[in-house]
Amino acid sequence: MGLFGKPKHKELTAAQLKAMLDRGEAQVVDVREPDEFVQGHIPGALNMPLSSFSPASLPDSSGKTLVLNCLGGKRSGLALDQCDAAKSAVDTHLAGGFGAWAQAGLPVER
């Protein structure tokens, strides 16, 4: 949490992210480790594990919002801290992570 109890980073709900993906407005970057990623991820997500994460390696988003996610939101928040320190424009992640996505019954790619 940042100042005044507001989230430190921009957060999207699973439904908001799904709507953005449906409109072609977002690219998901999953910062979980490869063994977690292969067990199930948001369709079209790219895997960039936090263990080797570098904001400089993030893909060109081609006008889309890059949205980071992990299992529950902690690791994507840590990756966003790195983006912030690197003065990257990436500042958004999925609230509740992949767990929230799956719990919402949204599509999972394996």
CORTANOR-V188395 format. One record per residue. PHI is phi in radians with two decimals (none if undefined). PSI is psi in whole degrees, 0 to 359 (NA if undefined). OMEGA is omega in whole degrees, -180 to 180 (NA if undefined). Layout:
# CORTANOR-V188395
phi:PHI psi:PSI omega:OMEGA
phi:PHI psi:PSI omega:OMEGA
This chain:
# CORTANOR-V188395
phi:none psi:143 omega:177
phi:-1.65 psi:207 omega:-180
phi:-1.13 psi:145 omega:173
phi:1.03 psi:28 omega:177
phi:1.29 psi:7 omega:178
phi:-1.42 psi:148 omega:176
phi:-1.00 psi:143 omega:-179
phi:-1.18 psi:328 omega:-179
phi:-2.15 psi:161 omega:175
phi:-1.15 psi:135 omega:180
phi:-2.13 psi:140 omega:174
phi:-1.97 psi:146 omega:170
phi:-1.38 psi:166 omega:178
phi:-1.02 psi:319 omega:-180
phi:-1.13 psi:320 omega:178
phi:-1.12 psi:317 omega:180
phi:-1.13 psi:318 omega:179
phi:-1.04 psi:316 omega:180
phi:-1.10 psi:319 omega:179
phi:-1.14 psi:319 omega:178
phi:-1.11 psi:318 omega:179
phi:-1.06 psi:328 omega:180
phi:-1.56 psi:0 omega:-179
phi:1.27 psi:27 omega:-175
phi:-1.77 psi:357 omega:-175
phi:-2.39 psi:153 omega:170
phi:-2.21 psi:125 omega:-178
phi:-1.60 psi:134 omega:174
phi:-2.07 psi:115 omega:-177
phi:-1.62 psi:121 omega:-176
phi:-1.71 psi:13 omega:175
phi:-1.30 psi:165 omega:179
phi:-1.24 psi:155 omega:-176
phi:-0.94 psi:323 omega:-179
phi:-1.15 psi:328 omega:176
phi:-1.29 psi:318 omega:-177
phi:-1.03 psi:315 omega:-177
phi:-1.20 psi:339 omega:179
phi:-1.31 psi:344 omega:177
phi:2.71 psi:135 omega:-180
phi:-2.66 psi:169 omega:177
phi:-1.15 psi:130 omega:-179
phi:-0.91 psi:131 omega:178
phi:1.49 psi:357 omega:-178
phi:-1.19 psi:148 omega:173
phi:-1.72 psi:145 omega:180
phi:-1.78 psi:118 omega:176
phi:-2.34 psi:85 omega:-173
phi:-0.96 psi:141 omega:179
phi:-1.01 psi:327 omega:-177
phi:-1.05 psi:336 omega:178
phi:-2.25 psi:22 omega:-175
phi:-1.17 psi:137 omega:174
phi:-2.46 psi:122 omega:179
phi:-0.95 psi:328 omega:-179
phi:-1.16 psi:339 omega:-179
phi:-1.57 psi:356 omega:180
phi:-1.06 psi:143 omega:-179
phi:-1.21 psi:158 omega:171
phi:-1.17 psi:124 omega:-174
phi:-1.43 psi:357 omega:179
phi:0.84 psi:45 omega:178
phi:1.48 psi:355 omega:178
phi:-1.54 psi:158 omega:174
phi:-1.42 psi:124 omega:174
phi:-1.40 psi:127 omega:-179
phi:-2.12 psi:120 omega:179
phi:-1.51 psi:149 omega:173
phi:-2.59 psi:159 omega:175
phi:-2.45 psi:210 omega:-180
phi:-1.38 psi:315 omega:-175
phi:-2.24 psi:352 omega:178
phi:2.05 psi:345 omega:-178
phi:-1.27 psi:310 omega:-178
phi:-1.18 psi:324 omega:177
phi:-1.15 psi:326 omega:175
phi:-1.12 psi:319 omega:177
phi:-1.13 psi:320 omega:177
phi:-1.12 psi:322 omega:178
phi:-1.16 psi:326 omega:175
phi:-1.05 psi:319 omega:178
phi:-1.13 psi:318 omega:178
phi:-1.06 psi:317 omega:180
phi:-1.08 psi:314 omega:-180
phi:-1.11 psi:328 omega:-179
phi:-1.53 psi:5 omega:-179
phi:1.05 psi:32 omega:176
phi:-1.35 psi:152 omega:179
phi:-1.40 psi:352 omega:-179
phi:-1.28 psi:122 omega:-174
phi:-2.54 psi:19 omega:-173
phi:-2.24 psi:139 omega:173
phi:-2.47 psi:169 omega:-178
phi:-1.48 psi:117 omega:178
phi:-1.09 psi:126 omega:-180
phi:1.42 psi:355 omega:174
phi:1.04 psi:202 omega:-178
phi:-1.07 psi:330 omega:178
phi:-1.02 psi:317 omega:179
phi:-1.17 psi:322 omega:179
phi:-1.06 psi:309 omega:-178
phi:-1.14 psi:320 omega:-179
phi:-1.11 psi:330 omega:179
phi:-1.35 psi:357 omega:178
phi:1.34 psi:21 omega:-179
phi:-1.45 psi:161 omega:-174
phi:-1.07 psi:143 omega:179
phi:-2.18 psi:133 omega:179
phi:-1.78 psi:139 omega:178
phi:-2.22 psi:NA omega:NA
